[in-house]
Amino acid sequence: MTGSTHCRQGKQKRVLVLAPSARAASETFIRANLRGLPFALIAYFGDELPLNAPWRLAYGSAILLSKLLTRLHRLRLAGWPAALVASALIRRHQPDVVMVEFGFEAVRVMEACAWSGVPLVVHFRGSDASAQGRLGLLRGRYRRLLAIAAGVIVKSRPMADTLMALGASADRLLISPSGANPELFYGSSPAQAPAKLLAVGRFVAKKGPLQTIRAFSQLCRTLESADPEPSLWMVGEGPLLKQARSLVRNLGLQNRVHFLGMRSQEQVADLMRQVRAFVQHSMVAPDGDSEGNPVAVMEAQLSGLPVVATRHAGIPEVVIDRQSGLLVEEGDETAMAQAMAQVVQDPVLAARLGDFGRRRVQEHFTIEHHLQQVSQLLHQVMQHRSEPLP
């Protein structure tokens, strides 16, 4: 799936998908939607500029212009370039619904749906409903967006509350974590695994990589004579990676903390089968950026790992404290170190937490659950559109 067009034959309903990107490593959920939703899907991406595909070039160019106008704080004007192209795409493809990934992308094209009468479903993910540079900047435009939208998808209850305060209607709002893939994430045996901890995520403030490292340092001091010594594997890249490497050197943890760089989902799944537990110190970033519901947390649980994480955003909705993992308050590195110590020192506890989490994610939080929920919402929106006026 290259992200260009995904169409199926027959009389399936048509969905026009507009998204910022399908190429970024972190956008696995967008690719999962394109592969799994049971509609005729036509997708355009804001970072595409192919010279041999005029409509894709037009959409990508319009998004670039909208971004420039947004940076200049010409917010109303920023909604015109992409909306004009999106309006032409609606006429060209005749979709039954337009689904836009991320709120900041939706405000660029929302007027096209208002002009055409085609219902709009917007899928909020995390930073678009929290970061000051997005939620703070676009608050007024979001009010307009939520007045237009026929459906809104969010990742967690806190995100739902934020958008409802801006005008989202509860009867048009779906809370649906993106879900984990059971074909990849399975087979962890924390009771038999060595005392290795795994963190997966971009090195950005809301993922708390520096807090995770400092908590791990406290763990190492607590278990000075442990044999074997615990270690921490960290997967990902990002702006805080250099600072994280420096922190590890300053703490003398070079032989304990291993930076593994970017890894594919298949490689991450394999790493999860080699470790005792998954750790992530999610927290509100200085700019307000928050998680939606971290997919890696669900993937770890589905694999069978216990999760050590924070009471942040949607995490407590998928990790049940003391049952499928151990949750601590944001910023409490000492509590996180203590929670790490529990799963490192008690393999039986790690296995019990991991088994409960695996069963719970299998029952409620797989990709298939998410696709079914999104499909149902899209069908409802289409059905409402086709109902005759009273």
C-alpha positions as a printed Julia matrix, in Angstrom:
390×3 Matrix{Float64}:
   0.0     0.0     0.0
   1.75    3.13   -1.21
  -0.8     5.59    0.11
  -2.07    6.65   -3.29
  -5.42    4.99   -3.93
  -7.12    2.07   -2.27
 -10.31    1.14   -4.15
 -12.4    -2.0    -4.11
 -14.85   -3.12   -6.73
 -18.63   -3.37   -6.37
 -21.16   -1.11   -4.74
 -19.17   -0.25   -1.66
 -19.55    3.18   -0.19
 -16.79    5.6    -1.06
 -14.62    7.33    1.54
 -12.22   10.11    0.6
  -9.35   10.05    3.11
  -7.21   13.17    3.56
  -4.16   12.94    5.81
  -0.87   14.76    6.42
   1.3    11.71    5.71
   1.32    7.94    5.38
   5.11    7.66    5.2
   6.12    8.64    8.73
   7.11    5.65   10.84
   4.73    6.8    13.56
   1.7     6.81   11.25
   1.12    3.04   11.34
  -2.48    3.65   12.41
  -3.25    5.55    9.19
  -1.89    2.69    7.12
  -3.94    0.22    9.19
  -7.12    2.18    8.47
  -6.37    2.23    4.75
  -5.78   -1.51    4.7
  -8.66   -2.55    6.93
 -11.72   -0.33    6.51
 -14.42   -2.06    4.39
 -15.03    0.8     1.97
 -13.76    1.99   -1.38
 -11.04    4.29   -0.09
  -9.4     7.09   -2.07
  -6.5     8.66   -0.15
  -4.53   11.89   -0.62
  -1.62   12.98    1.55
  -0.37   16.46    2.29
   3.3    15.53    1.92
   2.91   14.14   -1.61
   4.15   16.27   -4.5
   4.35   13.83   -7.45
   4.88   15.62  -10.74
   3.23   12.78  -12.66
  -0.03   12.91  -10.63
  -1.61   16.38  -11.05
  -4.35   16.0    -8.43
  -1.93   14.75   -5.79
   0.48   17.52   -6.67
  -2.35   20.03   -6.36
  -3.39   18.74   -2.94
   0.16   18.62   -1.58
   0.89   22.12   -2.9
  -2.31   23.48   -1.37
  -1.41   21.97    2.0
   2.03   23.62    1.82
   0.41   26.99    1.16
  -2.08   26.44    4.0
   0.8    25.66    6.36
   2.59   28.86    5.36
  -0.52   30.97    5.95
  -1.06   29.26    9.31
   2.49   30.15   10.4
   1.66   33.74    9.46
  -1.45   33.45   11.66
  -3.73   34.05    8.68
  -5.95   31.26    9.94
  -9.12   31.93    7.97
  -7.19   32.47    4.76
  -5.22   29.27    5.48
  -8.43   27.31    5.11
  -8.94   28.29    1.48
  -6.16   26.69   -0.65
  -6.65   23.09    0.5
 -10.42   23.52    0.75
 -10.62   24.57   -2.9
  -8.6    21.55   -4.01
 -10.55   19.25   -1.67
 -13.78   20.58   -3.16
 -12.54   19.6    -6.61
 -11.55   16.15   -5.3
 -15.04   15.68   -3.88
 -16.55   16.49   -7.26
 -14.08   14.15   -8.96
 -14.51   11.12   -6.66
 -18.1    11.61   -5.41
 -17.43   10.16   -1.93
 -20.19    9.29    0.53
 -18.08   10.72    3.35
 -14.76   12.53    3.8
 -12.55   11.28    6.64
  -9.66   13.53    7.67
  -6.79   12.36    9.85
  -5.8    14.93   12.49
  -7.69   18.06   13.46
  -5.08   20.44   12.04
  -5.52   18.82    8.61
  -9.3    18.95    8.92
  -9.46   22.72    9.45
  -7.66   23.14    6.12
 -10.32   21.26    4.15
 -13.49   21.51    6.26
 -15.14   24.21    4.16
 -15.1    21.88    1.16
 -17.49   19.59    3.03
 -19.66   22.53    4.07
 -19.89   23.67    0.45
 -20.59   20.21   -0.99
 -22.84   18.77    1.69
 -20.67   15.64    1.93
 -20.39   14.64    5.62
 -17.04   15.11    7.33
 -15.56   12.75    9.91
 -12.41   13.99   11.65
  -9.99   11.68   13.48
  -8.09   13.4    16.32
  -4.94   11.61   17.48
  -3.11   13.43   20.27
  -1.04   16.56   19.7
  -3.78   18.01   17.49
  -6.06   18.11   20.55
  -3.5    19.18   23.15
  -0.37   21.02   21.98
  -0.43   24.8    22.3
   0.88   25.16   18.74
  -2.19   23.31   17.48
  -5.07   23.29   19.97
  -4.08   26.7    21.33
  -3.55   28.24   17.91
  -6.55   26.64   16.22
  -9.11   26.77   19.03
 -11.4    29.12   17.12
 -11.1    27.13   13.9
 -11.8    23.93   15.84
 -15.11   25.39   17.0
 -16.06   25.83   13.35
 -14.75   22.35   12.52
 -16.74   20.68   15.27
 -19.88   22.51   14.16
 -19.4    21.11   10.64
 -18.26   17.58   11.49
 -20.8    14.77   11.25
 -18.51   12.52   13.3
 -15.48   12.89   15.56
 -13.09   10.07   16.54
 -10.79   10.45   19.55
  -8.36    8.22   21.4
  -9.35    8.72   25.04
 -11.88   10.18   27.46
  -9.7    13.22   28.32
  -9.45   14.03   24.61
 -13.2    13.66   24.26
 -13.75   16.07   27.16
 -11.41   18.63   25.56
 -13.28   18.58   22.26
 -16.72   18.53   23.82
 -15.77   21.74   25.62
 -15.13   23.2    22.16
 -18.51   22.11   20.84
 -18.22   18.47   19.8
 -21.54   16.7    20.16
 -21.5    13.62   22.41
 -23.83   11.72   20.07
 -21.4    12.17   17.16
 -18.24   11.32   19.1
 -16.46    7.96   19.18
 -13.73    7.08   21.69
 -11.63    4.41   20.01
  -7.94    3.65   20.7
  -6.11    2.66   17.53
  -5.52   -0.9    18.72
  -2.75   -3.47   18.49
  -2.11   -6.12   15.86
  -2.43   -9.69   17.21
  -0.69  -11.1    14.13
   2.52   -9.38   15.25
   2.32   -8.91   18.99
   2.23  -12.2    20.86
   4.37  -14.69   22.68
   6.17  -12.69   25.39
   7.19  -14.73   28.45
   8.13  -12.19   31.12
   8.68  -14.82   33.81
  11.38  -16.47   31.69
  12.83  -13.29   30.18
  15.97  -11.62   31.56
  15.76   -8.38   33.52
  15.53   -6.22   30.41
  13.12   -3.3    30.11
  11.91   -1.97   26.76
  10.81    1.58   25.86
   9.4     2.33   22.39
   8.55    5.81   21.15
   9.83    9.02   19.66
  12.34   10.92   21.76
   9.98   13.81   22.46
   8.88   15.39   25.73
   5.45   13.77   25.96
   7.03   10.29   25.82
   9.24   11.12   28.81
  12.46    9.41   27.67
  14.65   11.42   30.06
  12.35   10.62   32.98
  12.46    6.94   32.04
  16.28    7.0    32.01
  16.49    8.78   35.37
  14.01    6.31   36.9
  16.07    3.44   35.5
  19.18    4.98   37.05
  17.47    4.91   40.45
  16.55    1.28   39.83
  20.18    0.43   39.11
  21.32    2.08   42.34
  18.66    0.13   44.27
  19.72   -3.17   42.69
  23.49   -2.58   42.73
  24.32   -6.21   43.46
  21.67   -7.74   41.21
  22.83  -10.62   39.05
  22.26  -10.26   36.22
  22.13   -6.49   36.17
  18.96   -4.94   34.68
  19.22   -3.2    31.32
  17.06   -0.77   29.34
  16.49   -0.95   25.58
  15.16    2.21   23.95
  13.68    2.17   20.44
  13.1     5.38   18.49
  14.58    8.65   17.37
  13.7    12.29   17.84
  14.88   15.68   19.07
  15.64   14.5    22.62
  17.85   11.58   21.54
  21.09   13.57   21.8
  20.15   14.77   25.28
  19.2    11.22   26.27
  22.6     9.9    25.15
  24.33   12.63   27.14
  22.24   11.82   30.23
  23.18    8.15   29.98
  26.88    9.06   29.83
  26.57   11.43   32.79
  24.83    8.73   34.84
  27.43    6.11   33.88
  24.84    3.85   32.31
  26.52    3.24   28.95
  26.62   -0.52   29.56
  23.02   -0.64   30.79
  21.04    1.61   28.42
  21.05    0.66   24.76
  19.69    2.95   22.02
  18.37    0.77   19.22
  17.24    3.45   16.77
  14.19    3.1    14.56
  12.79   -0.4    14.26
   9.94   -1.85   12.21
   6.81   -3.14   13.89
   8.0    -6.69   13.24
  11.32   -5.93   14.93
   9.6    -4.26   17.9
   7.35   -7.29   18.29
  10.43   -9.52   18.37
  12.11   -7.3    20.97
   9.01   -7.58   23.14
   9.52  -11.33   23.22
  12.97  -10.84   24.74
  12.28   -8.55   27.71
  10.69   -8.57   31.16
   8.49   -5.44   30.86
   7.55   -2.39   28.83
   8.19    1.08   30.31
   7.06    4.56   29.28
   6.9     7.76   31.31
   4.29    9.67   29.27
   3.56   13.19   30.47
   2.21   16.55   29.38
   4.96   18.32   27.44
   5.89   21.96   28.14
   3.83   23.05   25.12
   0.81   21.1    26.36
   1.28   18.2    23.94
  -0.22   15.0    25.32
  -0.65   11.41   24.24
  -3.9    10.13   22.84
  -3.65    6.48   23.76
  -0.15    5.14   23.02
  -0.34    2.21   20.61
   2.96    0.79   21.89
   1.38    0.35   25.33
  -1.41   -1.75   23.8
   1.09   -3.68   21.67
   3.17   -4.52   24.75
   0.12   -5.72   26.65
  -1.12   -7.79   23.7
   2.33   -9.36   23.52
   1.96  -10.37   27.16
   4.24   -7.84   28.84
   3.5    -5.96   32.05
   3.49   -2.19   31.52
   5.1     0.37   33.81
   3.73    3.77   32.84
   2.06    6.96   34.06
  -1.49    8.04   34.75
  -1.54   10.15   31.62
  -4.19   10.77   28.95
  -5.8     7.48   27.87
  -3.22    5.13   29.44
  -5.38    4.31   32.52
  -8.18    3.32   30.14
  -6.1     0.45   28.74
  -3.66   -0.31   31.59
  -5.41   -1.32   34.81
  -3.14   -0.48   37.74
  -2.03   -3.54   39.72
  -3.84   -5.83   37.25
  -2.17   -5.38   33.87
   0.61   -3.01   34.86
   1.88   -0.5    37.38
   0.95    3.17   37.01
   2.62    6.15   38.67
   2.02    9.88   38.61
   3.58   11.99   35.87
   7.03   13.21   36.87
   7.41   10.8    39.8
  10.65    9.13   38.79
  11.16    7.52   42.19
   7.77    5.8    42.0
   8.57    4.64   38.49
  11.9     3.22   39.68
  10.06    1.34   42.44
   7.55   -0.03   39.94
  10.38   -1.13   37.65
  12.0    -2.87   40.63
   8.81   -4.83   41.33
   8.66   -6.41   37.87
  12.44   -6.92   37.72
  12.58   -8.66   41.1
   9.33  -10.62   40.83
   9.03  -12.59   37.57
   5.8   -14.2    38.79
   4.2   -10.77   39.25
   5.44   -9.73   35.81
   3.85  -12.81   34.26
   0.55  -12.29   36.08
   0.3    -8.64   35.03
   1.28   -9.51   31.47
  -1.28  -12.29   31.17
  -4.14  -10.09   32.39
  -3.13   -7.31   29.98
  -2.89   -9.73   27.06
  -6.4   -11.06   27.65
  -7.87   -7.58   28.12
  -6.36   -6.16   24.94
  -7.47   -9.24   23.01
 -11.01   -8.6    24.22
 -11.19   -4.82   23.75
  -8.22   -3.11   22.07
  -7.08   -4.85   18.9
  -6.89   -3.21   15.48
 -10.0    -5.18   14.53
 -11.96   -3.62   17.4
 -10.89   -0.16   16.22
 -11.74   -0.83   12.58
 -15.17   -2.17   13.51
 -15.89    0.9    15.63
 -14.75    3.35   12.94
 -16.66    1.43   10.27
 -19.82    1.55   12.34
 -19.49    5.31   12.82
 -18.92    5.87    9.1
 -21.95    3.73    8.24
 -24.06    5.72   10.7
 -22.92    9.0     9.16
 -23.69    7.73    5.65
 -27.08    6.39    6.73
 -28.01    9.68    8.37
 -27.08   11.52    5.17
 -29.32    9.25    3.06
 -32.37    9.55    5.33
 -35.12   11.69    3.78
 -35.88   14.99    5.45
 -39.09   15.02    7.56
